[in-house]
Amino acid sequence: MMSCQFCSIARGSIPAQVLYESDLAMSFLDYRPIAKGHALVISKKHFGGLYDIDDETLYEVLRIARIVSVRINEIYRPLGINLVQNNGCYAGQTVFHFHIHIIPRYDGEYNKMLITAAKRRVKIDESDLEPIASEIRSALKSK
């Protein structure tokens, strides 16, 4: 895909601060970081998102995400690290090329947001969950 900025980075057409790479995937620093050490891991081949990436590439992206996350944790000692993978614009995906964000957290602000969101969660009765689980299990069996 010629107009994809991540494909251009993978080809070396756009500069990036590459941290780690293999034949299938690579990691580089985000040029608009949320925090110090915010990195991305991308597939070198173009996949729009989680729904179309092949297993081998997916595993390699996750393997590299772990390697880079461990090193970021050792170097900067954040309070935590989020691995974030968005699919679709309503989930926050802005670059439609499969990627995972590695976001070190140095303060409690994100945690406060999660706690606030968690307080709004409502327990669902098992009888309401069963038909949903049944539908998903059925779809899983057909694949």
Backbone bond lengths (Angstrom), bond angles and torsions (degrees), N, CA, C in turn:
res aa  C-N    CA-C-N  psi(-1)  N-CA   C-N-CA  omega(-1)  CA-C   N-CA-C  phi
1 M - - - 1.462 - - 1.523 107.71 -
2 M 1.300 116.33 116.67 1.462 121.56 -172.17 1.535 113.59 -73.90
3 S 1.326 119.73 -31.92 1.458 120.43 -175.11 1.530 113.62 -91.40
4 C 1.308 117.96 2.03 1.462 121.38 -177.54 1.531 109.82 -83.12
5 Q 1.335 116.64 122.66 1.463 119.36 -178.06 1.518 112.27 -65.04
6 F 1.332 119.04 -32.58 1.463 119.99 179.18 1.529 111.25 -72.80
7 C 1.325 117.19 -34.79 1.469 119.61 173.90 1.529 109.40 -63.14
8 S 1.332 116.75 -39.11 1.469 120.91 178.25 1.528 111.33 -65.07
9 I 1.306 117.02 -38.72 1.472 120.47 176.58 1.526 109.43 -65.51
10 A 1.335 117.02 -44.79 1.469 120.95 179.95 1.524 111.42 -60.64
11 R 1.329 117.18 -35.15 1.481 121.79 178.38 1.519 112.32 -79.12
12 G 1.319 117.23 -14.76 1.463 121.09 -176.82 1.518 113.34 87.86
13 S 1.333 117.49 9.62 1.473 121.81 179.64 1.522 112.70 -76.32
14 I 1.320 116.49 -27.58 1.459 122.71 176.61 1.528 106.06 -116.71
15 P 1.332 117.43 131.40 1.470 118.57 -179.67 1.524 111.91 -69.62
16 A 1.314 114.42 148.80 1.467 121.21 176.70 1.516 107.62 -153.11
17 Q 1.316 115.62 153.85 1.463 121.66 175.52 1.527 107.87 -84.93
18 V 1.332 114.74 84.87 1.461 121.03 -175.93 1.529 109.53 -71.19
19 L 1.332 114.79 132.71 1.456 121.67 -179.56 1.521 111.72 -100.97
20 Y 1.329 116.23 -38.01 1.462 121.00 -173.48 1.518 107.07 -162.77
21 E 1.335 116.34 145.10 1.457 118.05 174.97 1.512 111.88 -154.48
22 S 1.324 114.17 158.33 1.452 123.29 175.37 1.529 106.55 -134.62
23 D 1.308 116.93 -171.99 1.462 119.81 178.87 1.524 112.42 -65.48
24 L 1.337 117.50 -28.93 1.462 121.23 -173.26 1.524 115.48 -104.14
25 A 1.328 116.99 -22.13 1.465 119.20 -171.96 1.522 110.58 -151.11
26 M 1.321 114.88 165.48 1.462 119.88 178.13 1.519 110.50 -152.22
27 S 1.339 114.61 157.63 1.456 121.47 176.96 1.520 108.94 -123.69
28 F 1.318 115.64 142.72 1.460 121.60 177.83 1.518 108.68 -151.24
29 L 1.329 115.70 161.21 1.462 119.94 178.62 1.519 110.91 -70.53
30 D 1.321 116.20 140.74 1.460 122.03 175.05 1.522 108.05 -70.92
31 Y 1.323 117.56 131.72 1.468 120.20 -178.63 1.529 112.65 -79.30
32 R 1.335 116.89 -6.17 1.467 122.36 172.50 1.524 107.81 -127.67
33 P 1.332 117.22 67.60 1.465 119.94 -170.89 1.524 114.06 -69.59
34 I 1.306 114.03 144.86 1.461 121.50 171.77 1.521 109.19 -79.58
35 A 1.336 116.33 -30.74 1.459 122.11 -177.81 1.528 109.14 -153.89
36 K 1.317 116.61 164.32 1.460 121.81 178.39 1.523 109.65 -60.09
37 G 1.331 116.46 125.07 1.451 121.55 -179.64 1.518 114.43 92.75
38 H 1.337 117.75 1.46 1.474 121.26 178.27 1.525 108.18 -59.22
39 A 1.318 115.63 118.87 1.461 121.48 -177.12 1.521 110.33 -126.94
40 L 1.308 114.84 163.84 1.460 122.28 175.01 1.515 108.43 -120.66
41 V 1.308 116.28 151.63 1.460 122.31 169.72 1.519 105.70 -125.39
42 I 1.331 116.11 126.34 1.464 121.16 -177.13 1.530 110.19 -124.06
43 S 1.313 114.37 157.00 1.456 120.20 167.21 1.521 106.65 -78.36
44 K 1.326 117.66 141.99 1.467 119.41 177.98 1.529 110.91 -73.67
45 K 1.321 116.53 -34.17 1.463 121.08 174.77 1.522 107.81 -82.90
46 H 1.312 116.76 146.91 1.463 120.24 -178.80 1.527 111.58 -74.74
47 F 1.322 114.66 122.64 1.462 124.22 168.44 1.516 105.24 -133.04
48 G 1.322 117.48 132.14 1.454 120.62 -177.29 1.518 114.50 -65.73
49 G 1.316 116.86 -29.92 1.455 120.07 -178.37 1.512 110.80 -178.02
50 L 1.301 115.17 -166.07 1.454 122.78 -176.60 1.526 112.51 -60.93
51 Y 1.326 116.97 -30.45 1.456 120.91 -173.29 1.523 113.94 -71.50
52 D 1.332 118.02 -20.47 1.461 118.12 -177.24 1.533 114.78 -122.08
53 I 1.318 119.13 -0.04 1.458 121.15 179.73 1.538 109.95 -74.30
54 D 1.333 116.53 141.04 1.468 118.90 178.11 1.525 110.10 -78.79
55 D 1.322 115.53 157.94 1.465 121.15 -175.08 1.525 113.18 -59.80
56 E 1.317 117.34 -44.05 1.467 120.19 -177.49 1.531 111.29 -59.40
57 T 1.317 116.38 -44.80 1.464 120.60 179.75 1.527 110.79 -68.79
58 L 1.319 116.77 -42.06 1.467 121.01 177.89 1.526 110.85 -57.25
59 Y 1.321 116.84 -46.84 1.469 120.42 179.61 1.521 111.32 -62.58
60 E 1.332 116.51 -38.18 1.464 119.75 -179.93 1.524 111.13 -68.24
61 V 1.324 117.54 -41.01 1.466 120.79 176.81 1.534 109.62 -60.16
62 L 1.320 116.90 -45.41 1.461 120.07 -179.61 1.530 111.23 -66.60
63 R 1.329 117.24 -38.30 1.467 120.63 177.98 1.525 110.53 -60.79
64 I 1.323 116.49 -44.69 1.462 120.41 179.38 1.524 110.53 -68.26
65 A 1.328 117.79 -37.63 1.472 120.60 176.98 1.519 110.49 -58.59
66 R 1.316 116.69 -39.75 1.465 119.76 178.63 1.522 111.10 -67.74
67 I 1.317 117.41 -46.60 1.469 121.65 -179.81 1.527 110.65 -56.88
68 V 1.324 116.23 -49.37 1.465 120.84 -177.44 1.535 110.37 -68.10
69 S 1.317 117.90 -40.45 1.470 121.42 178.88 1.525 111.66 -61.29
70 V 1.313 116.43 -43.33 1.470 120.48 179.37 1.524 110.00 -60.57
71 R 1.322 117.84 -43.85 1.464 120.90 -179.12 1.526 111.87 -69.00
72 I 1.326 117.49 -41.05 1.467 120.51 176.53 1.526 109.53 -60.23
73 N 1.320 116.49 -42.52 1.462 120.72 178.45 1.526 111.15 -62.12
74 E 1.332 117.55 -42.29 1.465 120.94 179.51 1.530 112.04 -65.51
75 I 1.316 116.83 -39.65 1.466 121.13 -175.71 1.529 111.89 -76.92
76 Y 1.337 117.14 -51.07 1.459 121.20 -170.07 1.526 114.69 -101.54
77 R 1.303 118.17 -13.84 1.463 122.95 179.01 1.534 113.47 48.81
78 P 1.339 116.75 54.18 1.468 117.80 176.27 1.527 110.02 -67.02
79 L 1.311 116.02 167.21 1.467 120.72 177.20 1.522 111.56 -70.34
80 G 1.314 116.14 -23.75 1.463 122.68 179.46 1.511 109.55 -172.30
81 I 1.308 117.22 170.29 1.465 122.70 177.15 1.520 107.87 -136.40
82 N 1.330 116.09 130.54 1.465 121.42 173.08 1.518 109.20 -97.79
83 L 1.330 116.07 136.10 1.458 121.87 165.37 1.520 105.06 -104.68
84 V 1.332 116.62 121.07 1.461 120.98 -174.43 1.519 109.08 -124.64
85 Q 1.328 115.70 131.02 1.460 121.07 178.17 1.521 106.61 -134.98
86 N 1.340 117.07 113.35 1.459 122.71 -176.18 1.535 110.43 -102.63
87 N 1.325 116.26 144.44 1.465 122.12 177.83 1.513 110.07 -130.57
88 G 1.312 116.65 111.41 1.458 122.16 -179.77 1.512 111.78 92.64
89 C 1.325 115.10 152.38 1.466 119.69 -175.67 1.529 112.27 -63.19
90 Y 1.330 118.17 -32.08 1.462 119.56 -179.70 1.528 112.59 -75.38
91 A 1.327 116.16 -10.85 1.468 120.71 174.22 1.519 110.67 -99.10
92 G 1.334 117.13 1.71 1.456 121.05 177.22 1.515 114.89 98.94
93 Q 1.343 118.04 6.70 1.466 119.69 178.81 1.523 109.30 -73.50
94 T 1.334 116.53 125.43 1.464 121.24 179.26 1.528 112.35 -114.45
95 V 1.323 117.49 -23.45 1.460 121.98 173.69 1.521 105.59 -114.71
96 F 1.320 116.34 118.36 1.459 120.85 -172.33 1.525 111.16 -90.52
97 H 1.328 112.82 62.09 1.467 124.99 175.35 1.517 103.88 -142.09
98 F 1.327 118.05 129.92 1.463 120.62 -175.00 1.519 111.07 -53.32
99 H 1.326 116.17 129.38 1.456 121.31 176.93 1.525 110.65 -159.82
100 I 1.316 114.32 157.98 1.458 122.57 176.18 1.524 107.79 -121.85
101 H 1.316 116.64 132.28 1.463 122.09 172.85 1.524 108.85 -86.48
102 I 1.316 116.80 138.04 1.459 123.64 169.49 1.520 104.84 -111.10
103 I 1.344 116.93 110.38 1.460 120.37 -173.54 1.528 109.80 -120.78
104 P 1.338 116.80 105.39 1.466 119.46 174.74 1.532 109.65 -68.68
105 R 1.335 115.96 144.07 1.467 121.24 178.77 1.526 108.50 -116.93
106 Y 1.329 115.09 125.37 1.464 121.20 -176.15 1.521 114.03 -110.67
107 D 1.328 117.16 -6.13 1.459 120.48 177.62 1.518 108.60 -142.24
108 G 1.302 116.91 -179.47 1.455 121.16 -175.49 1.508 115.46 -93.14
109 E 1.329 118.80 7.04 1.466 120.66 -175.48 1.526 112.69 -60.87
110 Y 1.323 117.17 -46.12 1.469 120.09 179.77 1.525 110.20 -64.51
111 N 1.317 116.51 -40.25 1.455 120.76 178.49 1.526 110.73 -62.04
112 K 1.329 117.01 -39.51 1.468 120.50 177.80 1.523 110.47 -61.38
113 M 1.339 116.75 -40.64 1.460 121.10 178.68 1.530 110.24 -63.48
114 L 1.335 116.90 -41.93 1.464 120.41 178.95 1.523 111.68 -65.44
115 I 1.317 116.79 -39.61 1.469 120.66 178.36 1.525 109.90 -64.10
116 T 1.331 117.18 -42.49 1.463 121.28 177.89 1.525 110.41 -60.92
117 A 1.322 116.62 -45.20 1.466 120.46 178.62 1.521 110.88 -64.73
118 A 1.324 117.28 -40.53 1.465 121.15 -179.24 1.528 111.58 -63.12
119 K 1.314 117.52 -33.31 1.468 121.16 179.68 1.522 111.59 -66.23
120 R 1.323 117.62 -23.80 1.468 121.68 179.27 1.532 112.31 -83.77
121 R 1.332 116.60 -10.89 1.454 119.68 -179.01 1.524 109.85 -69.16
122 V 1.313 115.21 143.93 1.458 121.52 -178.52 1.526 108.19 -121.33
123 K 1.318 116.56 134.44 1.457 120.97 178.40 1.522 109.54 -67.09
124 I 1.320 115.31 132.45 1.464 121.78 179.65 1.523 108.72 -100.13
125 D 1.307 116.49 138.19 1.457 121.61 178.21 1.534 109.67 -65.16
126 E 1.314 115.97 143.05 1.469 122.13 -179.88 1.526 111.39 -54.01
127 S 1.311 117.30 -36.28 1.468 120.48 -179.41 1.532 111.91 -66.31
128 D 1.336 117.45 -24.10 1.461 120.88 175.78 1.534 111.34 -82.62
129 L 1.330 116.37 -28.16 1.460 120.70 179.80 1.530 112.39 -78.46
130 E 1.322 116.99 -33.34 1.461 120.71 -174.12 1.526 113.62 -56.35
131 P 1.345 120.30 -47.87 1.467 118.59 -179.14 1.539 112.81 -64.15
132 I 1.316 116.31 -32.49 1.473 120.06 177.74 1.518 109.19 -68.15
133 A 1.325 116.42 -47.41 1.467 120.72 178.97 1.519 110.66 -61.21
134 S 1.302 117.18 -41.41 1.461 121.77 -179.71 1.530 111.03 -61.87
135 E 1.321 116.41 -43.61 1.461 121.21 179.80 1.533 111.27 -63.58
136 I 1.323 116.55 -42.96 1.468 120.54 179.57 1.528 110.27 -68.25
137 R 1.347 117.33 -45.19 1.475 119.82 177.75 1.522 111.09 -57.53
138 S 1.319 117.25 -42.31 1.459 121.54 179.26 1.532 111.17 -61.10
139 A 1.328 115.64 -43.81 1.470 119.81 178.41 1.525 111.13 -64.60
140 L 1.346 117.35 -37.37 1.455 121.10 178.98 1.527 111.97 -66.18
141 K 1.319 117.03 -37.05 1.467 121.13 179.34 1.526 111.93 -67.56
142 S 1.323 116.85 -29.41 1.466 120.25 -176.96 1.528 113.32 -79.05
143 K 1.310 118.09 -7.01 1.474 121.48 -179.14 1.489 111.36 -98.23
